[in-house]
Amino acid sequence: MNDIITSDRKEISLIECVNSLYKLLKLRTVPIGMKLFSTKKEMEEVEKIRRPKGVFTTDQIVGQASRNGWTVGITAEDLVGAQCSTVIGLHPRSEEWLSGKQMAGVWFQTEEESSTHQNAMDVVPFGKYEAMAVSPLASGRLDPPDICLIYATPAQMILFINGLQWSGYKKLEWGCVGESACADSWGRALSTGEPSLSIPCFAERRYGGVMEDELLMAIPPHFLPKVIDGLEHLSRNGLRYPIAPYGINNDAKAGMGVSY
C-alpha cells in the first residue's frame, strides 16, 4: 500500500457512515460488508445468518445482501464452481483452474488466452479461510467486515473517489480483468487491503442483479470516514450529488461563480 491513499482511522460507526453516504451520494443500493472466516462454525455464529438452500454464484450471494438486505454465509460447497470460490480463497489456484480451459472459446479465443486471464486475476490466497459472509453494513453483524462493497452510478462513484482523494492525494490506478470482474473488486480488496474499483461483469449483472449503470467499489471500512470527510468538504464547495448540469451551450466562464 505504499503508493495508495491510506487511512489510519480505526474506530468508526458503520451506521453513521452508511447514513452519511445515503445523505451525500443518495445511493440506491444497500452498502454491504464482506468478511472471511477461518472456520465454518465462526461464520454460522453470525447473528441472523442465512445459509443457502441451493447452489449459487458469489455474485448472487452478494446480491442477496445488497438487493434483499439479507445476512448470508457460504462455504465452497455452496458455490457453483471453482471460479467463484477461488477469488475469495476457498479453493486453490489449481493447475486446472489456471489453465482456463473452461473459458476457452466462450470468453476468450484460445486456451492460452484463457490461461493468461486466470493468471491475471487478483484472488485471496488459499488455505486460511473456510467460509465467507455478507451483510448490510448498517446491521453491524460482521463487526467489522473485512471490506465494504459500495454500488454506485458513475457520477456518484467519481464523487466517492474525489472524497477519498480530498486529503493525502494519490493517483488511483486499477485494472480490468474483463469477465470475472469480482477479482478486480472484492478479490483485489481482500488480498491487498486497497480500495478497488471495478466495472461489474456479465455474470455480476446476470446473476447478481447489478444494474447496467452501476460500478462497484470494494474498500476496507477504515477508509469510509476519510471518504465522508472529503465528501462533506466538497459539498461545502458546491461539488455535490446530484451534479446539476450547467448547459453545453452556455458560457463556461460566466457560470463559474454559480458552479463552485
C-alpha positions as CSV (number, residue, x, y, z in Angstrom):
1,M,0.0,0.0,0.0
2,N,3.0,2.3,-0.3
3,D,1.6,4.1,-3.4
4,I,-2.1,4.4,-2.5
5,I,-4.1,6.6,-0.3
6,T,-4.0,5.4,3.3
7,S,-6.2,5.9,6.4
8,D,-5.4,5.3,10.0
9,R,-9.0,5.6,11.2
10,K,-9.7,2.6,13.4
11,E,-12.8,3.5,15.4
12,I,-15.8,4.0,13.2
13,S,-19.5,3.8,13.3
14,L,-20.7,1.9,10.3
15,I,-24.3,3.1,10.8
16,E,-23.1,6.7,10.8
17,C,-21.0,6.0,7.6
18,V,-24.0,4.4,5.8
19,N,-26.3,7.3,6.8
20,S,-23.7,9.8,5.6
21,L,-23.3,8.0,2.3
22,Y,-27.0,8.0,1.7
23,K,-27.2,11.7,2.5
24,L,-24.2,12.7,0.4
25,L,-24.5,10.4,-2.6
26,K,-28.1,9.3,-2.4
27,L,-27.1,5.7,-3.0
28,R,-30.0,3.4,-4.2
29,T,-28.3,0.1,-3.4
30,V,-27.6,-1.1,0.1
31,P,-23.9,-0.8,1.1
32,I,-22.8,-4.1,2.4
33,G,-19.8,-5.7,4.1
34,M,-18.0,-9.0,3.4
35,K,-16.0,-11.0,5.9
36,L,-13.9,-14.1,5.6
37,F,-13.8,-16.7,8.4
38,S,-11.2,-19.3,9.4
39,T,-13.9,-21.8,10.2
40,K,-17.5,-22.6,9.1
41,K,-18.5,-22.6,12.7
42,E,-17.4,-18.9,13.2
43,M,-19.5,-17.9,10.1
44,E,-22.5,-19.7,11.4
45,E,-22.3,-17.8,14.7
46,V,-23.1,-14.5,13.0
47,E,-26.4,-13.1,14.1
48,K,-29.4,-14.0,11.9
49,I,-27.1,-15.7,9.3
50,R,-28.9,-17.4,6.4
51,R,-27.4,-20.4,4.7
52,P,-28.1,-21.2,1.1
53,K,-30.7,-23.8,0.2
54,G,-29.2,-24.3,-3.3
55,V,-26.1,-23.7,-5.3
56,F,-25.2,-20.1,-6.1
57,T,-22.6,-17.8,-7.6
58,T,-20.8,-15.4,-5.3
59,D,-22.5,-12.6,-7.3
60,Q,-25.9,-13.9,-6.2
61,I,-24.8,-14.2,-2.5
62,V,-23.6,-10.6,-2.7
63,G,-26.8,-9.6,-4.4
64,Q,-28.9,-11.2,-1.6
65,A,-27.2,-8.8,0.8
66,S,-27.2,-5.7,-1.4
67,R,-30.6,-6.1,-3.0
68,N,-32.6,-8.1,-0.4
69,G,-30.8,-6.8,2.8
70,W,-30.0,-10.4,4.0
71,T,-27.1,-11.6,6.0
72,V,-25.8,-14.7,4.2
73,G,-22.9,-17.1,4.8
74,I,-21.4,-19.6,2.5
75,T,-18.6,-22.2,2.1
76,A,-17.1,-23.5,-1.1
77,E,-19.8,-26.2,-1.2
78,D,-22.5,-23.6,-1.6
79,L,-20.9,-22.1,-4.7
80,V,-21.4,-23.2,-8.3
81,G,-17.7,-23.7,-9.1
82,A,-14.1,-23.0,-8.6
83,Q,-14.2,-19.7,-10.4
84,C,-16.2,-18.2,-7.6
85,S,-14.6,-19.9,-4.6
86,T,-11.0,-19.3,-5.8
87,V,-11.5,-15.5,-5.8
88,I,-12.4,-15.5,-2.1
89,G,-9.7,-18.0,-1.1
90,L,-11.9,-21.0,-0.6
91,H,-10.4,-23.0,-3.5
92,P,-6.8,-23.2,-4.6
93,R,-5.4,-21.8,-7.8
94,S,-5.0,-25.3,-9.1
95,E,-3.4,-26.3,-12.4
96,E,-6.8,-26.9,-13.9
97,W,-8.1,-23.6,-12.7
98,L,-5.1,-21.7,-14.1
99,S,-5.5,-23.4,-17.4
100,G,-8.7,-21.5,-18.1
101,K,-9.8,-24.3,-20.5
102,Q,-13.5,-23.9,-19.5
103,M,-13.5,-20.3,-20.7
104,A,-11.7,-21.0,-24.0
105,G,-14.0,-20.5,-27.0
106,V,-16.6,-18.8,-24.7
107,W,-14.9,-15.7,-23.3
108,F,-11.5,-16.0,-25.0
109,Q,-10.4,-17.2,-28.4
110,T,-7.8,-19.7,-27.2
111,E,-6.9,-21.7,-24.1
112,E,-3.7,-19.8,-23.9
113,E,-5.6,-16.5,-23.6
114,S,-7.9,-18.0,-21.1
115,S,-5.0,-19.1,-19.0
116,T,-3.5,-15.6,-19.2
117,H,-6.8,-14.2,-17.9
118,Q,-6.9,-16.7,-15.0
119,N,-3.3,-15.8,-14.0
120,A,-4.1,-12.1,-14.1
121,M,-6.9,-12.4,-11.5
122,D,-6.4,-11.0,-8.0
123,V,-7.5,-13.7,-5.6
124,V,-7.3,-14.4,-1.8
125,P,-4.6,-17.0,-1.1
126,F,-6.0,-20.4,-0.4
127,G,-5.6,-22.2,3.0
128,K,-6.5,-19.6,5.6
129,Y,-10.3,-19.4,5.3
130,E,-13.2,-21.9,5.2
131,A,-16.2,-19.5,4.9
132,M,-17.5,-16.1,3.9
133,A,-20.4,-13.9,4.9
134,V,-22.0,-10.8,3.6
135,S,-24.4,-8.4,5.4
136,P,-25.7,-4.8,5.1
137,L,-23.2,-2.5,6.7
138,A,-25.8,-0.9,8.9
139,S,-26.7,-4.2,10.5
140,G,-23.4,-4.3,12.3
141,R,-23.4,-8.1,12.2
142,L,-19.9,-8.6,10.8
143,D,-18.3,-6.3,13.4
144,P,-16.4,-5.2,11.4
145,P,-16.3,-6.6,7.8
146,D,-13.0,-7.1,6.0
147,I,-14.3,-4.9,3.2
148,C,-17.3,-2.8,2.2
149,L,-19.0,-3.1,-1.2
150,I,-20.5,0.2,-2.5
151,Y,-22.5,0.1,-5.7
152,A,-23.0,3.5,-7.4
153,T,-23.5,5.2,-10.7
154,P,-20.5,6.7,-12.4
155,A,-21.5,10.2,-11.2
156,Q,-21.8,9.0,-7.6
157,M,-18.6,7.0,-7.9
158,I,-16.4,9.8,-9.1
159,L,-17.5,11.9,-6.2
160,F,-16.8,9.0,-3.8
161,I,-13.3,8.8,-5.3
162,N,-13.0,12.6,-5.0
163,G,-13.8,12.3,-1.3
164,L,-11.2,9.6,-0.9
165,Q,-8.6,11.9,-2.6
166,W,-9.6,15.1,-0.7
167,S,-6.6,14.7,1.7
168,G,-3.4,12.8,1.2
169,Y,-3.9,12.8,-2.5
170,K,-2.6,9.9,-4.6
171,K,-3.4,8.9,-8.1
172,L,-5.6,5.8,-8.0
173,E,-5.0,3.1,-10.7
174,W,-6.9,-0.1,-11.2
175,G,-7.0,-2.8,-13.8
176,C,-9.8,-4.6,-15.7
177,V,-9.5,-8.3,-15.9
178,G,-12.7,-8.4,-18.0
179,E,-15.1,-11.3,-17.2
180,S,-14.8,-12.4,-13.5
181,A,-14.5,-8.8,-12.6
182,C,-15.2,-9.7,-8.9
183,A,-11.4,-10.3,-8.9
184,D,-11.0,-6.6,-9.6
185,S,-13.3,-5.6,-6.7
186,W,-13.5,-8.0,-3.7
187,G,-10.7,-10.2,-4.9
188,R,-8.2,-7.3,-5.0
189,A,-9.5,-5.5,-1.9
190,L,-9.5,-8.7,0.2
191,S,-6.0,-9.7,-0.9
192,T,-4.3,-6.2,-0.9
193,G,-6.3,-4.1,1.6
194,E,-6.6,-1.4,-1.1
195,P,-9.6,0.4,-2.3
196,S,-10.6,-1.4,-5.6
197,L,-12.9,-0.2,-8.3
198,S,-14.4,-2.5,-10.9
199,I,-16.8,-2.5,-13.8
200,P,-19.1,-5.4,-12.8
201,C,-19.0,-8.1,-15.4
202,F,-21.7,-10.1,-17.3
203,A,-22.1,-12.6,-14.6
204,E,-22.5,-10.0,-11.9
205,R,-25.2,-8.3,-13.8
206,R,-26.9,-11.5,-15.0
207,Y,-26.8,-13.4,-11.7
208,G,-26.0,-10.8,-9.1
209,G,-28.7,-8.2,-10.0
210,V,-26.1,-5.4,-10.7
211,M,-27.8,-2.7,-12.7
212,E,-26.3,-1.7,-16.0
213,D,-25.3,1.8,-14.8
214,E,-23.6,0.6,-11.6
215,L,-19.9,0.5,-10.8
216,L,-18.6,-1.3,-7.7
217,M,-16.1,0.0,-5.1
218,A,-14.6,-2.6,-2.7
219,I,-12.9,-0.8,0.2
220,P,-11.8,-1.6,3.7
221,P,-14.1,0.0,6.3
222,H,-11.4,2.2,7.9
223,F,-11.3,4.3,4.7
224,L,-15.0,5.3,4.9
225,P,-14.6,8.2,7.5
226,K,-11.9,9.6,5.2
227,V,-14.2,9.4,2.2
228,I,-17.1,11.0,4.1
229,D,-14.9,13.8,5.4
230,G,-13.8,14.5,1.9
231,L,-17.4,14.5,0.5
232,E,-18.5,16.9,3.2
233,H,-15.7,19.4,2.3
234,L,-16.5,19.0,-1.4
235,S,-20.2,19.6,-0.7
236,R,-19.5,22.8,1.1
237,N,-17.6,23.9,-2.1
238,G,-20.6,23.2,-4.2
239,L,-19.3,19.9,-5.5
240,R,-22.1,17.6,-4.6
241,Y,-24.5,14.9,-5.9
242,P,-26.6,15.2,-7.9
243,I,-24.4,17.1,-10.3
244,A,-26.5,19.9,-11.7
245,P,-25.9,20.3,-15.5
246,Y,-24.9,23.8,-16.4
247,G,-25.6,23.6,-20.1
248,I,-23.4,22.6,-23.0
249,N,-24.1,25.9,-24.9
250,N,-23.7,28.3,-22.0
251,D,-20.6,30.5,-21.4
252,A,-18.5,28.4,-19.0
253,K,-16.6,31.4,-17.6
254,A,-19.9,33.1,-16.7
255,G,-21.0,30.0,-14.9
256,M,-18.0,29.6,-12.6
257,G,-19.5,31.7,-9.9
258,V,-22.6,29.6,-9.6
259,S,-20.9,26.2,-10.1
260,Y,-18.5,26.4,-7.2
